[in-house]
Amino acid sequence: MSRKLISATILIVIAEVLSLSRIYFTEGTSNFSEFTSGLLLGISVAMEIVGVILLFICISQYGKKK
């Protein structure tokens, strides 16, 4: 397996875990809770996008190597 494929998979899984942890760790209506929720959401979306881009790059280069 390619290093890019492994990295993409790990990034997507970690992004999903962060997205789910946002629900459990940011209960309440305080300012800090809202800031933490937004921060976790932003990081998880960014990691998801990078993982998907790496996955598309790996898929597009798969047939060219052989």
KOLKOLLO-462932 format. One record per atom (N, C-alpha, C, O): residue number from 1; residue in three letters; atom name; x, y, z. Coordinates in nm, 2 decimals, always signed. Each point is the difference from the previous one (the first is absolute). Layout:
N
> k, r, a, c1, c2, c3
> NUM, ALA, CA, X, Y, Z
...
This chain:
66
> k, r, a, c1, c2, c3
> 1, MET, N, +0.08, -0.12, +0.00
> 1, MET, CA, -0.08, +0.12, +0.00
> 1, MET, C, +0.09, +0.12, +0.00
> 1, MET, O, +0.11, +0.01, +0.06
> 2, SER, N, -0.16, +0.09, -0.12
> 2, SER, CA, +0.07, +0.13, -0.01
> 2, SER, C, -0.01, +0.08, +0.13
> 2, SER, O, -0.09, -0.01, +0.07
> 3, ARG, N, +0.20, +0.08, -0.05
> 3, ARG, CA, +0.00, +0.09, +0.12
> 3, ARG, C, -0.11, +0.10, +0.00
> 3, ARG, O, -0.05, +0.04, +0.10
> 4, LYS, N, +0.02, +0.01, -0.23
> 4, LYS, CA, -0.11, +0.10, -0.01
> 4, LYS, C, -0.13, -0.06, +0.04
> 4, LYS, O, -0.08, +0.07, +0.06
> 5, LEU, N, +0.06, -0.19, -0.10
> 5, LEU, CA, -0.13, -0.07, +0.03
> 5, LEU, C, -0.02, -0.02, +0.14
> 5, LEU, O, -0.11, +0.02, +0.06
> 6, ILE, N, +0.22, -0.06, +0.01
> 6, ILE, CA, -0.01, -0.02, +0.14
> 6, ILE, C, -0.02, +0.13, +0.08
> 6, ILE, O, -0.08, +0.01, +0.09
> 7, SER, N, +0.15, +0.10, -0.14
> 7, SER, CA, -0.02, +0.13, +0.06
> 7, SER, C, -0.14, +0.05, -0.02
> 7, SER, O, -0.06, +0.06, +0.10
> 8, ALA, N, +0.01, -0.08, -0.21
> 8, ALA, CA, -0.14, +0.05, -0.03
> 8, ALA, C, -0.10, -0.07, +0.08
> 8, ALA, O, -0.09, +0.06, +0.06
> 9, THR, N, +0.11, -0.19, -0.04
> 9, THR, CA, -0.09, -0.08, +0.08
> 9, THR, C, +0.00, +0.04, +0.15
> 9, THR, O, -0.10, +0.02, +0.07
> 10, ILE, N, +0.22, +0.00, -0.02
> 10, ILE, CA, +0.02, +0.05, +0.14
> 10, ILE, C, -0.06, +0.13, +0.02
> 10, ILE, O, -0.06, +0.03, +0.10
> 11, LEU, N, +0.09, +0.07, -0.19
> 11, LEU, CA, -0.06, +0.13, +0.01
> 11, LEU, C, -0.15, +0.00, +0.00
> 11, LEU, O, -0.06, +0.07, +0.08
> 12, ILE, N, +0.00, -0.15, -0.16
> 12, ILE, CA, -0.15, -0.01, -0.01
> 12, ILE, C, -0.05, -0.06, +0.13
> 12, ILE, O, -0.11, +0.05, +0.05
> 13, VAL, N, +0.17, -0.15, +0.00
> 13, VAL, CA, -0.05, -0.06, +0.13
> 13, VAL, C, +0.02, +0.09, +0.11
> 13, VAL, O, -0.09, +0.02, +0.09
> 14, ILE, N, +0.20, +0.05, -0.08
> 14, ILE, CA, +0.02, +0.10, +0.11
> 14, ILE, C, -0.10, +0.11, -0.01
> 14, ILE, O, -0.05, +0.05, +0.10
> 15, ALA, N, +0.02, +0.00, -0.22
> 15, ALA, CA, -0.09, +0.11, -0.02
> 15, ALA, C, -0.14, -0.05, +0.05
> 15, ALA, O, -0.07, +0.08, +0.06
> 16, GLU, N, +0.03, -0.20, -0.09
> 16, GLU, CA, -0.13, -0.05, +0.05
> 16, GLU, C, -0.01, -0.01, +0.15
> 16, GLU, O, -0.10, +0.03, +0.06
> 17, VAL, N, +0.21, -0.07, +0.00
> 17, VAL, CA, +0.01, -0.01, +0.15
> 17, VAL, C, -0.01, +0.14, +0.06
> 17, VAL, O, -0.07, +0.02, +0.10
> 18, LEU, N, +0.14, +0.08, -0.16
> 18, LEU, CA, -0.01, +0.13, +0.05
> 18, LEU, C, -0.14, +0.06, -0.01
> 18, LEU, O, -0.05, +0.07, +0.09
> 19, SER, N, -0.02, -0.10, -0.20
> 19, SER, CA, -0.13, +0.04, -0.02
> 19, SER, C, -0.10, -0.06, +0.10
> 19, SER, O, -0.09, +0.07, +0.05
> 20, LEU, N, +0.11, -0.19, -0.02
> 20, LEU, CA, -0.08, -0.07, +0.10
> 20, LEU, C, +0.03, +0.05, +0.14
> 20, LEU, O, -0.09, +0.01, +0.09
> 21, SER, N, +0.22, +0.02, -0.06
> 21, SER, CA, +0.04, +0.05, +0.13
> 21, SER, C, -0.06, +0.14, +0.03
> 21, SER, O, -0.02, +0.04, +0.11
> 22, ARG, N, +0.00, +0.03, -0.22
> 22, ARG, CA, -0.06, +0.14, +0.02
> 22, ARG, C, -0.13, -0.01, +0.07
> 22, ARG, O, -0.04, +0.09, +0.08
> 23, ILE, N, -0.04, -0.19, -0.11
> 23, ILE, CA, -0.13, -0.02, +0.06
> 23, ILE, C, +0.01, -0.03, +0.15
> 23, ILE, O, -0.08, +0.05, +0.07
> 24, TYR, N, +0.17, -0.13, -0.04
> 24, TYR, CA, +0.01, -0.05, +0.14
> 24, TYR, C, +0.07, +0.10, +0.10
> 24, TYR, O, -0.03, +0.01, +0.11
> 25, PHE, N, +0.13, +0.06, -0.17
> 25, PHE, CA, +0.09, +0.09, +0.09
> 25, PHE, C, -0.05, +0.14, +0.00
> 25, PHE, O, +0.06, +0.08, +0.08
> 26, THR, N, -0.15, -0.04, -0.15
> 26, THR, CA, -0.04, +0.15, -0.01
> 26, THR, C, -0.14, +0.01, +0.04
> 26, THR, O, -0.08, +0.06, -0.07
> 27, GLU, N, +0.04, -0.11, +0.19
> 27, GLU, CA, -0.14, +0.02, +0.05
> 27, GLU, C, +0.00, +0.13, +0.08
> 27, GLU, O, +0.10, +0.04, +0.06
> 28, GLY, N, -0.21, +0.03, -0.07
> 28, GLY, CA, -0.02, +0.13, +0.07
> 28, GLY, C, -0.01, +0.11, -0.10
> 28, GLY, O, +0.01, -0.01, -0.12
> 29, THR, N, -0.03, +0.13, +0.18
> 29, THR, CA, -0.02, +0.12, -0.09
> 29, THR, C, +0.10, +0.11, +0.04
> 29, THR, O, -0.02, +0.12, -0.03
> 30, SER, N, +0.13, -0.16, +0.09
> 30, SER, CA, +0.10, +0.11, +0.03
> 30, SER, C, +0.08, +0.04, -0.13
> 30, SER, O, +0.00, -0.07, -0.10
> 31, ASN, N, +0.07, +0.18, +0.11
> 31, ASN, CA, +0.08, +0.04, -0.11
> 31, ASN, C, +0.11, -0.09, -0.03
> 31, ASN, O, +0.03, -0.03, -0.12
> 32, PHE, N, +0.03, -0.03, +0.22
> 32, PHE, CA, +0.11, -0.09, -0.02
> 32, PHE, C, -0.05, -0.13, -0.07
> 32, PHE, O, +0.07, -0.06, -0.09
> 33, SER, N, -0.19, +0.01, +0.13
> 33, SER, CA, -0.06, -0.11, -0.07
> 33, SER, C, -0.03, +0.02, -0.14
> 33, SER, O, +0.03, -0.09, -0.09
> 34, GLU, N, -0.08, +0.21, +0.05
> 34, GLU, CA, -0.02, +0.03, -0.14
> 34, GLU, C, +0.13, +0.01, -0.08
> 34, GLU, O, +0.01, -0.04, -0.11
> 35, PHE, N, +0.09, +0.10, +0.18
> 35, PHE, CA, +0.13, +0.02, -0.07
> 35, PHE, C, +0.06, -0.14, -0.02
> 35, PHE, O, +0.05, -0.03, -0.11
> 36, THR, N, -0.05, -0.06, +0.20
> 36, THR, CA, +0.05, -0.13, -0.01
> 36, THR, C, -0.07, -0.08, -0.11
> 36, THR, O, +0.06, -0.08, -0.07
> 37, SER, N, -0.19, +0.09, +0.07
> 37, SER, CA, -0.08, -0.07, -0.10
> 37, SER, C, +0.04, +0.05, -0.14
> 37, SER, O, +0.01, -0.08, -0.09
> 38, GLY, N, +0.00, +0.21, +0.07
> 38, GLY, CA, +0.04, +0.05, -0.13
> 38, GLY, C, +0.14, -0.04, -0.04
> 38, GLY, O, +0.02, -0.03, -0.12
> 39, LEU, N, +0.07, +0.03, +0.22
> 39, LEU, CA, +0.14, -0.04, -0.03
> 39, LEU, C, +0.01, -0.15, -0.04
> 39, LEU, O, +0.06, -0.03, -0.10
> 40, LEU, N, -0.13, -0.05, +0.17
> 40, LEU, CA, +0.00, -0.15, -0.03
> 40, LEU, C, -0.07, -0.02, -0.14
> 40, LEU, O, +0.05, -0.08, -0.08
> 41, LEU, N, -0.16, +0.15, +0.05
> 41, LEU, CA, -0.06, -0.01, -0.13
> 41, LEU, C, +0.09, +0.04, -0.11
> 41, LEU, O, +0.01, -0.06, -0.10
> 42, GLY, N, +0.05, +0.18, +0.12
> 42, GLY, CA, +0.09, +0.05, -0.11
> 42, GLY, C, +0.12, -0.10, -0.02
> 42, GLY, O, +0.04, -0.02, -0.12
> 43, ILE, N, +0.02, -0.03, +0.22
> 43, ILE, CA, +0.11, -0.09, -0.01
> 43, ILE, C, -0.04, -0.13, -0.07
> 43, ILE, O, +0.07, -0.05, -0.09
> 44, SER, N, -0.19, +0.00, +0.13
> 44, SER, CA, -0.05, -0.13, -0.06
> 44, SER, C, -0.03, +0.02, -0.15
> 44, SER, O, +0.03, -0.09, -0.08
> 45, VAL, N, -0.09, +0.20, +0.05
> 45, VAL, CA, -0.03, +0.03, -0.15
> 45, VAL, C, +0.13, +0.01, -0.08
> 45, VAL, O, +0.01, -0.05, -0.11
> 46, ALA, N, +0.08, +0.12, +0.16
> 46, ALA, CA, +0.13, +0.02, -0.07
> 46, ALA, C, +0.07, -0.13, -0.02
> 46, ALA, O, +0.05, -0.03, -0.10
> 47, MET, N, -0.05, -0.05, +0.21
> 47, MET, CA, +0.07, -0.13, -0.02
> 47, MET, C, -0.07, -0.09, -0.09
> 47, MET, O, +0.06, -0.08, -0.08
> 48, GLU, N, -0.20, +0.09, +0.08
> 48, GLU, CA, -0.08, -0.08, -0.10
> 48, GLU, C, +0.03, +0.04, -0.14
> 48, GLU, O, +0.02, -0.09, -0.09
> 49, ILE, N, -0.01, +0.22, +0.06
> 49, ILE, CA, +0.03, +0.04, -0.13
> 49, ILE, C, +0.14, -0.04, -0.05
> 49, ILE, O, +0.02, -0.05, -0.11
> 50, VAL, N, +0.08, +0.06, +0.20
> 50, VAL, CA, +0.13, -0.04, -0.04
> 50, VAL, C, +0.01, -0.15, -0.02
> 50, VAL, O, +0.06, -0.05, -0.10
> 51, GLY, N, -0.13, -0.03, +0.18
> 51, GLY, CA, -0.01, -0.14, -0.02
> 51, GLY, C, -0.06, -0.04, -0.13
> 51, GLY, O, +0.05, -0.09, -0.07
> 52, VAL, N, -0.16, +0.15, +0.03
> 52, VAL, CA, -0.07, -0.03, -0.12
> 52, VAL, C, +0.09, +0.04, -0.12
> 52, VAL, O, +0.00, -0.07, -0.10
> 53, ILE, N, +0.07, +0.19, +0.11
> 53, ILE, CA, +0.08, +0.04, -0.11
> 53, ILE, C, +0.12, -0.10, -0.02
> 53, ILE, O, +0.03, -0.04, -0.11
> 54, LEU, N, +0.03, -0.01, +0.22
> 54, LEU, CA, +0.10, -0.10, -0.01
> 54, LEU, C, -0.05, -0.13, -0.06
> 54, LEU, O, +0.07, -0.07, -0.07
> 55, LEU, N, -0.19, +0.04, +0.11
> 55, LEU, CA, -0.06, -0.13, -0.05
> 55, LEU, C, -0.02, +0.01, -0.15
> 55, LEU, O, +0.02, -0.09, -0.08
> 56, PHE, N, -0.07, +0.21, +0.03
> 56, PHE, CA, -0.02, +0.02, -0.14
> 56, PHE, C, +0.13, +0.00, -0.08
> 56, PHE, O, +0.01, -0.06, -0.11
> 57, ILE, N, +0.10, +0.11, +0.17
> 57, ILE, CA, +0.13, +0.00, -0.06
> 57, ILE, C, +0.05, -0.14, -0.01
> 57, ILE, O, +0.05, -0.04, -0.11
> 58, CYS, N, -0.07, -0.04, +0.21
> 58, CYS, CA, +0.05, -0.14, +0.00
> 58, CYS, C, -0.08, -0.08, -0.10
> 58, CYS, O, +0.06, -0.08, -0.07
> 59, ILE, N, -0.19, +0.10, +0.06
> 59, ILE, CA, -0.08, -0.07, -0.10
> 59, ILE, C, +0.04, +0.04, -0.14
> 59, ILE, O, +0.00, -0.09, -0.09
> 60, SER, N, +0.02, +0.22, +0.06
> 60, SER, CA, +0.03, +0.04, -0.13
> 60, SER, C, +0.14, -0.05, -0.05
> 60, SER, O, +0.02, -0.02, -0.12
> 61, GLN, N, +0.07, +0.00, +0.22
> 61, GLN, CA, +0.14, -0.05, -0.04
> 61, GLN, C, +0.01, -0.15, +0.01
> 61, GLN, O, +0.11, -0.05, -0.03
> 62, TYR, N, -0.22, -0.02, +0.06
> 62, TYR, CA, +0.01, -0.15, +0.02
> 62, TYR, C, +0.03, -0.07, -0.13
> 62, TYR, O, +0.09, -0.09, +0.00
> 63, GLY, N, -0.16, +0.13, -0.10
> 63, GLY, CA, +0.02, -0.07, -0.13
> 63, GLY, C, +0.13, +0.04, -0.07
> 63, GLY, O, +0.04, -0.08, -0.09
> 64, LYS, N, +0.01, +0.19, +0.12
> 64, LYS, CA, +0.12, +0.05, -0.07
> 64, LYS, C, +0.13, -0.07, +0.04
> 64, LYS, O, +0.10, +0.00, -0.07
> 65, LYS, N, -0.10, -0.05, +0.20
> 65, LYS, CA, +0.12, -0.07, +0.05
> 65, LYS, C, +0.03, -0.13, -0.07
> 65, LYS, O, +0.11, -0.04, +0.00
> 66, LYS, N, -0.21, -0.03, -0.04
> 66, LYS, CA, +0.02, -0.13, -0.06
> 66, LYS, C, +0.01, +0.00, -0.14
> 66, LYS, O, +0.02, -0.11, -0.06
